[in-house]
């Protein structure tokens, strides 16, 4: 899976992308031509300690991998986890990300 890696890429998607929020996470999406689908994750200290943050990030990464074929090429997504994500189950996170992506990604 291609990743959003540099701080400049994160900044560009967060500032220019479309933002859709929910109770567990906020998804920022930006469409650019000629690029593959890319995901980046922001899980801050407010979510919990390092163990909790890494668990949330691993879960989100696994969920995002399943959405790759459904997203149009050139879509860049930054997912920002909110503190309630720490106690959310895998199906809850999956439903939250699906809902956010359904609302944020405009089909071409």
MODELLER restraints for C-alpha pairs under 7 A, 6 or more apart:
rsr = mdl.restraints
at = mdl.atoms
rsr.add(forms.Gaussian(group=physical.xy_distance, feature=features.Distance(at['CA:2:A'], at['CA:37:A']), mean=6.74, stdev=0.5))
rsr.add(forms.Gaussian(group=physical.xy_distance, feature=features.Distance(at['CA:2:A'], at['CA:38:A']), mean=4.90, stdev=0.5))
rsr.add(forms.Gaussian(group=physical.xy_distance, feature=features.Distance(at['CA:2:A'], at['CA:39:A']), mean=6.77, stdev=0.5))
rsr.add(forms.Gaussian(group=physical.xy_distance, feature=features.Distance(at['CA:3:A'], at['CA:38:A']), mean=4.95, stdev=0.5))
rsr.add(forms.Gaussian(group=physical.xy_distance, feature=features.Distance(at['CA:3:A'], at['CA:39:A']), mean=5.01, stdev=0.5))
rsr.add(forms.Gaussian(group=physical.xy_distance, feature=features.Distance(at['CA:3:A'], at['CA:40:A']), mean=5.74, stdev=0.5))
rsr.add(forms.Gaussian(group=physical.xy_distance, feature=features.Distance(at['CA:4:A'], at['CA:10:A']), mean=6.65, stdev=0.5))
rsr.add(forms.Gaussian(group=physical.xy_distance, feature=features.Distance(at['CA:4:A'], at['CA:38:A']), mean=5.92, stdev=0.5))
rsr.add(forms.Gaussian(group=physical.xy_distance, feature=features.Distance(at['CA:4:A'], at['CA:39:A']), mean=5.59, stdev=0.5))
rsr.add(forms.Gaussian(group=physical.xy_distance, feature=features.Distance(at['CA:4:A'], at['CA:40:A']), mean=4.75, stdev=0.5))
rsr.add(forms.Gaussian(group=physical.xy_distance, feature=features.Distance(at['CA:13:A'], at['CA:28:A']), mean=6.56, stdev=0.5))
rsr.add(forms.Gaussian(group=physical.xy_distance, feature=features.Distance(at['CA:13:A'], at['CA:29:A']), mean=6.59, stdev=0.5))
rsr.add(forms.Gaussian(group=physical.xy_distance, feature=features.Distance(at['CA:13:A'], at['CA:30:A']), mean=5.83, stdev=0.5))
rsr.add(forms.Gaussian(group=physical.xy_distance, feature=features.Distance(at['CA:13:A'], at['CA:78:A']), mean=6.96, stdev=0.5))
rsr.add(forms.Gaussian(group=physical.xy_distance, feature=features.Distance(at['CA:14:A'], at['CA:28:A']), mean=5.92, stdev=0.5))
rsr.add(forms.Gaussian(group=physical.xy_distance, feature=features.Distance(at['CA:17:A'], at['CA:28:A']), mean=5.46, stdev=0.5))
rsr.add(forms.Gaussian(group=physical.xy_distance, feature=features.Distance(at['CA:17:A'], at['CA:29:A']), mean=4.91, stdev=0.5))
rsr.add(forms.Gaussian(group=physical.xy_distance, feature=features.Distance(at['CA:17:A'], at['CA:30:A']), mean=4.43, stdev=0.5))
rsr.add(forms.Gaussian(group=physical.xy_distance, feature=features.Distance(at['CA:18:A'], at['CA:28:A']), mean=5.33, stdev=0.5))
rsr.add(forms.Gaussian(group=physical.xy_distance, feature=features.Distance(at['CA:18:A'], at['CA:29:A']), mean=5.17, stdev=0.5))
rsr.add(forms.Gaussian(group=physical.xy_distance, feature=features.Distance(at['CA:18:A'], at['CA:30:A']), mean=6.38, stdev=0.5))
rsr.add(forms.Gaussian(group=physical.xy_distance, feature=features.Distance(at['CA:18:A'], at['CA:104:A']), mean=6.32, stdev=0.5))
rsr.add(forms.Gaussian(group=physical.xy_distance, feature=features.Distance(at['CA:19:A'], at['CA:26:A']), mean=6.90, stdev=0.5))
rsr.add(forms.Gaussian(group=physical.xy_distance, feature=features.Distance(at['CA:19:A'], at['CA:27:A']), mean=5.77, stdev=0.5))
rsr.add(forms.Gaussian(group=physical.xy_distance, feature=features.Distance(at['CA:19:A'], at['CA:28:A']), mean=4.46, stdev=0.5))
rsr.add(forms.Gaussian(group=physical.xy_distance, feature=features.Distance(at['CA:19:A'], at['CA:29:A']), mean=6.66, stdev=0.5))
rsr.add(forms.Gaussian(group=physical.xy_distance, feature=features.Distance(at['CA:19:A'], at['CA:104:A']), mean=6.83, stdev=0.5))
rsr.add(forms.Gaussian(group=physical.xy_distance, feature=features.Distance(at['CA:20:A'], at['CA:26:A']), mean=5.72, stdev=0.5))
rsr.add(forms.Gaussian(group=physical.xy_distance, feature=features.Distance(at['CA:20:A'], at['CA:27:A']), mean=5.39, stdev=0.5))
rsr.add(forms.Gaussian(group=physical.xy_distance, feature=features.Distance(at['CA:20:A'], at['CA:28:A']), mean=6.51, stdev=0.5))
rsr.add(forms.Gaussian(group=physical.xy_distance, feature=features.Distance(at['CA:20:A'], at['CA:100:A']), mean=5.73, stdev=0.5))
rsr.add(forms.Gaussian(group=physical.xy_distance, feature=features.Distance(at['CA:20:A'], at['CA:103:A']), mean=6.91, stdev=0.5))
rsr.add(forms.Gaussian(group=physical.xy_distance, feature=features.Distance(at['CA:20:A'], at['CA:104:A']), mean=5.93, stdev=0.5))
rsr.add(forms.Gaussian(group=physical.xy_distance, feature=features.Distance(at['CA:21:A'], at['CA:27:A']), mean=6.29, stdev=0.5))
rsr.add(forms.Gaussian(group=physical.xy_distance, feature=features.Distance(at['CA:21:A'], at['CA:100:A']), mean=6.57, stdev=0.5))
rsr.add(forms.Gaussian(group=physical.xy_distance, feature=features.Distance(at['CA:22:A'], at['CA:96:A']), mean=6.76, stdev=0.5))
rsr.add(forms.Gaussian(group=physical.xy_distance, feature=features.Distance(at['CA:24:A'], at['CA:81:A']), mean=6.31, stdev=0.5))
rsr.add(forms.Gaussian(group=physical.xy_distance, feature=features.Distance(at['CA:24:A'], at['CA:82:A']), mean=5.31, stdev=0.5))
rsr.add(forms.Gaussian(group=physical.xy_distance, feature=features.Distance(at['CA:24:A'], at['CA:84:A']), mean=5.50, stdev=0.5))
rsr.add(forms.Gaussian(group=physical.xy_distance, feature=features.Distance(at['CA:24:A'], at['CA:85:A']), mean=4.92, stdev=0.5))
rsr.add(forms.Gaussian(group=physical.xy_distance, feature=features.Distance(at['CA:24:A'], at['CA:96:A']), mean=6.60, stdev=0.5))
rsr.add(forms.Gaussian(group=physical.xy_distance, feature=features.Distance(at['CA:25:A'], at['CA:79:A']), mean=6.77, stdev=0.5))
rsr.add(forms.Gaussian(group=physical.xy_distance, feature=features.Distance(at['CA:25:A'], at['CA:80:A']), mean=5.57, stdev=0.5))
rsr.add(forms.Gaussian(group=physical.xy_distance, feature=features.Distance(at['CA:25:A'], at['CA:81:A']), mean=4.44, stdev=0.5))
rsr.add(forms.Gaussian(group=physical.xy_distance, feature=features.Distance(at['CA:25:A'], at['CA:82:A']), mean=5.12, stdev=0.5))
rsr.add(forms.Gaussian(group=physical.xy_distance, feature=features.Distance(at['CA:26:A'], at['CA:79:A']), mean=5.82, stdev=0.5))
rsr.add(forms.Gaussian(group=physical.xy_distance, feature=features.Distance(at['CA:26:A'], at['CA:80:A']), mean=5.12, stdev=0.5))
rsr.add(forms.Gaussian(group=physical.xy_distance, feature=features.Distance(at['CA:26:A'], at['CA:81:A']), mean=6.50, stdev=0.5))
rsr.add(forms.Gaussian(group=physical.xy_distance, feature=features.Distance(at['CA:27:A'], at['CA:77:A']), mean=6.66, stdev=0.5))
rsr.add(forms.Gaussian(group=physical.xy_distance, feature=features.Distance(at['CA:27:A'], at['CA:78:A']), mean=5.79, stdev=0.5))
rsr.add(forms.Gaussian(group=physical.xy_distance, feature=features.Distance(at['CA:27:A'], at['CA:79:A']), mean=4.55, stdev=0.5))
rsr.add(forms.Gaussian(group=physical.xy_distance, feature=features.Distance(at['CA:27:A'], at['CA:80:A']), mean=6.30, stdev=0.5))
rsr.add(forms.Gaussian(group=physical.xy_distance, feature=features.Distance(at['CA:27:A'], at['CA:100:A']), mean=6.14, stdev=0.5))
rsr.add(forms.Gaussian(group=physical.xy_distance, feature=features.Distance(at['CA:28:A'], at['CA:77:A']), mean=5.59, stdev=0.5))
rsr.add(forms.Gaussian(group=physical.xy_distance, feature=features.Distance(at['CA:28:A'], at['CA:78:A']), mean=5.14, stdev=0.5))
rsr.add(forms.Gaussian(group=physical.xy_distance, feature=features.Distance(at['CA:28:A'], at['CA:79:A']), mean=6.40, stdev=0.5))
rsr.add(forms.Gaussian(group=physical.xy_distance, feature=features.Distance(at['CA:29:A'], at['CA:75:A']), mean=6.74, stdev=0.5))
rsr.add(forms.Gaussian(group=physical.xy_distance, feature=features.Distance(at['CA:29:A'], at['CA:76:A']), mean=5.59, stdev=0.5))
rsr.add(forms.Gaussian(group=physical.xy_distance, feature=features.Distance(at['CA:29:A'], at['CA:77:A']), mean=4.50, stdev=0.5))
rsr.add(forms.Gaussian(group=physical.xy_distance, feature=features.Distance(at['CA:29:A'], at['CA:78:A']), mean=6.55, stdev=0.5))
rsr.add(forms.Gaussian(group=physical.xy_distance, feature=features.Distance(at['CA:29:A'], at['CA:104:A']), mean=6.48, stdev=0.5))
rsr.add(forms.Gaussian(group=physical.xy_distance, feature=features.Distance(at['CA:29:A'], at['CA:105:A']), mean=6.85, stdev=0.5))
rsr.add(forms.Gaussian(group=physical.xy_distance, feature=features.Distance(at['CA:30:A'], at['CA:75:A']), mean=5.84, stdev=0.5))
rsr.add(forms.Gaussian(group=physical.xy_distance, feature=features.Distance(at['CA:30:A'], at['CA:76:A']), mean=5.24, stdev=0.5))
rsr.add(forms.Gaussian(group=physical.xy_distance, feature=features.Distance(at['CA:30:A'], at['CA:77:A']), mean=6.60, stdev=0.5))
rsr.add(forms.Gaussian(group=physical.xy_distance, feature=features.Distance(at['CA:31:A'], at['CA:74:A']), mean=5.39, stdev=0.5))
rsr.add(forms.Gaussian(group=physical.xy_distance, feature=features.Distance(at['CA:31:A'], at['CA:75:A']), mean=4.51, stdev=0.5))
rsr.add(forms.Gaussian(group=physical.xy_distance, feature=features.Distance(at['CA:31:A'], at['CA:76:A']), mean=6.15, stdev=0.5))
rsr.add(forms.Gaussian(group=physical.xy_distance, feature=features.Distance(at['CA:32:A'], at['CA:74:A']), mean=4.88, stdev=0.5))
rsr.add(forms.Gaussian(group=physical.xy_distance, feature=features.Distance(at['CA:32:A'], at['CA:75:A']), mean=6.36, stdev=0.5))
rsr.add(forms.Gaussian(group=physical.xy_distance, feature=features.Distance(at['CA:33:A'], at['CA:74:A']), mean=5.22, stdev=0.5))
rsr.add(forms.Gaussian(group=physical.xy_distance, feature=features.Distance(at['CA:34:A'], at['CA:74:A']), mean=5.93, stdev=0.5))
rsr.add(forms.Gaussian(group=physical.xy_distance, feature=features.Distance(at['CA:35:A'], at['CA:73:A']), mean=6.56, stdev=0.5))
rsr.add(forms.Gaussian(group=physical.xy_distance, feature=features.Distance(at['CA:35:A'], at['CA:74:A']), mean=4.43, stdev=0.5))
rsr.add(forms.Gaussian(group=physical.xy_distance, feature=features.Distance(at['CA:36:A'], at['CA:73:A']), mean=5.25, stdev=0.5))
rsr.add(forms.Gaussian(group=physical.xy_distance, feature=features.Distance(at['CA:36:A'], at['CA:74:A']), mean=4.96, stdev=0.5))
rsr.add(forms.Gaussian(group=physical.xy_distance, feature=features.Distance(at['CA:36:A'], at['CA:75:A']), mean=6.95, stdev=0.5))
rsr.add(forms.Gaussian(group=physical.xy_distance, feature=features.Distance(at['CA:37:A'], at['CA:68:A']), mean=6.73, stdev=0.5))
rsr.add(forms.Gaussian(group=physical.xy_distance, feature=features.Distance(at['CA:37:A'], at['CA:73:A']), mean=5.42, stdev=0.5))
rsr.add(forms.Gaussian(group=physical.xy_distance, feature=features.Distance(at['CA:37:A'], at['CA:74:A']), mean=5.32, stdev=0.5))
rsr.add(forms.Gaussian(group=physical.xy_distance, feature=features.Distance(at['CA:37:A'], at['CA:75:A']), mean=4.86, stdev=0.5))
rsr.add(forms.Gaussian(group=physical.xy_distance, feature=features.Distance(at['CA:37:A'], at['CA:76:A']), mean=5.74, stdev=0.5))
rsr.add(forms.Gaussian(group=physical.xy_distance, feature=features.Distance(at['CA:38:A'], at['CA:75:A']), mean=6.47, stdev=0.5))
rsr.add(forms.Gaussian(group=physical.xy_distance, feature=features.Distance(at['CA:38:A'], at['CA:76:A']), mean=4.72, stdev=0.5))
rsr.add(forms.Gaussian(group=physical.xy_distance, feature=features.Distance(at['CA:38:A'], at['CA:77:A']), mean=6.16, stdev=0.5))
rsr.add(forms.Gaussian(group=physical.xy_distance, feature=features.Distance(at['CA:39:A'], at['CA:76:A']), mean=5.95, stdev=0.5))
rsr.add(forms.Gaussian(group=physical.xy_distance, feature=features.Distance(at['CA:39:A'], at['CA:77:A']), mean=4.80, stdev=0.5))
rsr.add(forms.Gaussian(group=physical.xy_distance, feature=features.Distance(at['CA:39:A'], at['CA:78:A']), mean=5.75, stdev=0.5))
rsr.add(forms.Gaussian(group=physical.xy_distance, feature=features.Distance(at['CA:40:A'], at['CA:77:A']), mean=6.24, stdev=0.5))
rsr.add(forms.Gaussian(group=physical.xy_distance, feature=features.Distance(at['CA:40:A'], at['CA:78:A']), mean=4.57, stdev=0.5))
rsr.add(forms.Gaussian(group=physical.xy_distance, feature=features.Distance(at['CA:40:A'], at['CA:79:A']), mean=6.24, stdev=0.5))
rsr.add(forms.Gaussian(group=physical.xy_distance, feature=features.Distance(at['CA:41:A'], at['CA:57:A']), mean=6.89, stdev=0.5))
rsr.add(forms.Gaussian(group=physical.xy_distance, feature=features.Distance(at['CA:41:A'], at['CA:78:A']), mean=5.56, stdev=0.5))
rsr.add(forms.Gaussian(group=physical.xy_distance, feature=features.Distance(at['CA:41:A'], at['CA:79:A']), mean=4.86, stdev=0.5))
rsr.add(forms.Gaussian(group=physical.xy_distance, feature=features.Distance(at['CA:41:A'], at['CA:80:A']), mean=5.93, stdev=0.5))
rsr.add(forms.Gaussian(group=physical.xy_distance, feature=features.Distance(at['CA:42:A'], at['CA:79:A']), mean=6.14, stdev=0.5))
rsr.add(forms.Gaussian(group=physical.xy_distance, feature=features.Distance(at['CA:42:A'], at['CA:80:A']), mean=4.60, stdev=0.5))
rsr.add(forms.Gaussian(group=physical.xy_distance, feature=features.Distance(at['CA:42:A'], at['CA:81:A']), mean=6.30, stdev=0.5))
rsr.add(forms.Gaussian(group=physical.xy_distance, feature=features.Distance(at['CA:43:A'], at['CA:53:A']), mean=6.01, stdev=0.5))
rsr.add(forms.Gaussian(group=physical.xy_distance, feature=features.Distance(at['CA:43:A'], at['CA:57:A']), mean=6.82, stdev=0.5))
rsr.add(forms.Gaussian(group=physical.xy_distance, feature=features.Distance(at['CA:43:A'], at['CA:80:A']), mean=6.02, stdev=0.5))
rsr.add(forms.Gaussian(group=physical.xy_distance, feature=features.Distance(at['CA:43:A'], at['CA:81:A']), mean=5.21, stdev=0.5))
rsr.add(forms.Gaussian(group=physical.xy_distance, feature=features.Distance(at['CA:46:A'], at['CA:83:A']), mean=5.72, stdev=0.5))
rsr.add(forms.Gaussian(group=physical.xy_distance, feature=features.Distance(at['CA:47:A'], at['CA:53:A']), mean=6.28, stdev=0.5))
rsr.add(forms.Gaussian(group=physical.xy_distance, feature=features.Distance(at['CA:47:A'], at['CA:82:A']), mean=6.22, stdev=0.5))
rsr.add(forms.Gaussian(group=physical.xy_distance, feature=features.Distance(at['CA:47:A'], at['CA:83:A']), mean=4.07, stdev=0.5))
rsr.add(forms.Gaussian(group=physical.xy_distance, feature=features.Distance(at['CA:47:A'], at['CA:85:A']), mean=6.95, stdev=0.5))
rsr.add(forms.Gaussian(group=physical.xy_distance, feature=features.Distance(at['CA:47:A'], at['CA:86:A']), mean=5.74, stdev=0.5))
rsr.add(forms.Gaussian(group=physical.xy_distance, feature=features.Distance(at['CA:48:A'], at['CA:86:A']), mean=6.71, stdev=0.5))
rsr.add(forms.Gaussian(group=physical.xy_distance, feature=features.Distance(at['CA:52:A'], at['CA:86:A']), mean=6.31, stdev=0.5))
rsr.add(forms.Gaussian(group=physical.xy_distance, feature=features.Distance(at['CA:56:A'], at['CA:85:A']), mean=6.96, stdev=0.5))
rsr.add(forms.Gaussian(group=physical.xy_distance, feature=features.Distance(at['CA:56:A'], at['CA:86:A']), mean=6.43, stdev=0.5))
rsr.add(forms.Gaussian(group=physical.xy_distance, feature=features.Distance(at['CA:59:A'], at['CA:90:A']), mean=6.66, stdev=0.5))
rsr.add(forms.Gaussian(group=physical.xy_distance, feature=features.Distance(at['CA:63:A'], at['CA:94:A']), mean=5.95, stdev=0.5))
